Amino acid sequence: MGYEQLWLDYTRKVSGRETEGIIYICVGIPDAEKDALIQNSVKELQEAFAGMVGRELTLRQEGSAGTGAAQARTGEGREIRLVRREGMRVESYHLYCEKGDIVIEASDSRGILYGAFDLIRQVKMENPLHLLDRTNAPLMPMRMLDHWDNMDGSIERGYSGESFFFVKDQIVIDERTRDYARLAASVGINAVVINNVNVKDAATWLITDRYLDQVKQLSEVFAGYGIRLFLSLNYAAPMELGELESADPLSEEVRGWWHERMKKVFGKVSDLGGFLIKADSEGRPGPFTYGRTHADGANMLAEAAAPYGGTIIWRCFVYNCMQDWRDYKTDRARSGYDNFMDLDGKFMDNVILQIKNGPMDFQVREPVHPLFGGLTKTNQMLEVQIAQEYTGQQRHLCYLIPMFKEILGFRTYVKEETDTVMDIVSGRTFGQRNCGMAAVANTGNDDNWTGHDMAAANWYGFGRLAFEPELTAEEIAREWIRVTYGNDEQVEETMMFLLMSSWPAYESYTSPLGIGWMVSPNNHYGPSVDGYEYSRWGTYHRADHQGIGVDRSHEGTGYAMLYRKPNASVYDDKEKCPDELLLFFHHIPYTWKLRSGKTVIQHIYDSHFEGVEIVDEMVEQFMALQGRLPEAAYERMARRFLEQKEHAREWRDQINAYFHRKSGILDEKGREVY
Ligand code: GCW
């Protein structure tokens, strides 16, 4: 096989105590043999038991007309029973123990599958099965992974090898595809976009006969695991496929073209979930070319996809990437809001707006996007990035679930209650069903899937979080450690320390107080304080000899005022703005006293020295795990941790030197600043 099975590795044995006597798996679901999800649930449980406790479970099929050969149950054996129970919530399950038997109940087959994977987790963690009583319904309807894979096999912002979906302009469907679907489904992922939102070249042809047979096959593999396949779409496809001269969303000809195209695509691939579109952004085509709005563009596609139950996911990452750095008025942070707020309520029901967590672009720290809490009449989805483009590129450890928890917990004040981002994207605020959360994926064809072995915690964690947002980041981390590495206490405690320290550490030794960027242009790895300062990308820190930060208050770009009260007045006021976002909202003198009591410049020095100290401690603790982790994994991680150690110093020294030189102010603790 070559690659790892991650948290679904069944070769690691567990103590047989809890599972003793379980020898049957009983399927009490009518027509189960025709249901791929049930078949896969059974198979998964059988493989898990065979691998982890060395026992072949005998299949007993009940209640199915015509299958006479049901295996009789002997007196002493226990069983796992899969049963249908009407009236439960969509995708939910009840996993419990009844007189020694383990029951998984659900109204639909996805629920059964999720219950089966939950049981496997419980067995892996060696939790007491006789106490099982877990009723679980996913809070977010859409739990999606967005892959930025190109059809030539490269991955935009990919840090773990090449694509396993595409090689040389062909779709690949093999054992790894199935294992990917198993891994994703096991943490509750139910939708996947396989291709990059920057749709170019061959990818534009995914919706044509050239690829539709393979797209269909892939969608069927996914469907067996409850995953709906989505494709990223080229907005200008009618032109780039050489069929029309225009992509004007209000042109009858263009609309007709899309109707025909959708008919063809869904006619072939009936399971297809729909499409993801990046339009009028970073050089991609869109409705602006024709003086039309994004509602015009999205609705044109939505109307064509609606007869087939197709969903159009439209990204709000729309901004002017040709800005003049001399221009202090234009503010990239405003762009999402300014482009979409007026369109609230104008989108069709099968359109979902996909909004990045912050107004800029997946920085280590950003405020929450003001469209959350702004929009009240539009389906919304939160987009986060587990590909660590700006957070160490899967070479540094950066466990992002604590960040996502903060984002989800953010109060927007759009209503008196149920007003958090989590409420909005789980449908509680406005009663929507078309909503959820997507993560830009961090996988590739590396043996360990995610480059850094511990980056898998972000993949695992994202799925678990979207399914059960009430879980804490710690709970998710602990679970991931135990299902991946077993129940060794030292491994668990050390890895907990590593994961939970990693995001604060990364923030400390990189760009301070919410200012963001300061990375090398293009590849976005490593420090370069002025890398983007005189560029066209709208990502500036505006540092001079007296201070640093972007004035986004009412006196500046006015961005702070896009939030609802009281958020707007808090962000607008230097005295009230939380320290960690201060430089995002204000231009501040180096000598200004933060709420922490430190000056801005001293905070910069202290946090950078401290960040490196935490990394040193992390590396030391990790090294002590030698012998307790699989050797290959240990070696891979050790190499990355050593790189992080060295690289954190580079960040510290460049940032400290830069601000020392700009400000002329010494570190009051007299540490070495170059
Ligand atoms: O973060 C930026 C990346 C681009 C990416 C873009 C986007 C897919 O640097 O590589 O393009 O965001 O989200 O569309």
Residues whose N, C-alpha, C, O or C-beta is under 5 A from the ligand:
A	BS01	GCW	E156 N198 D361
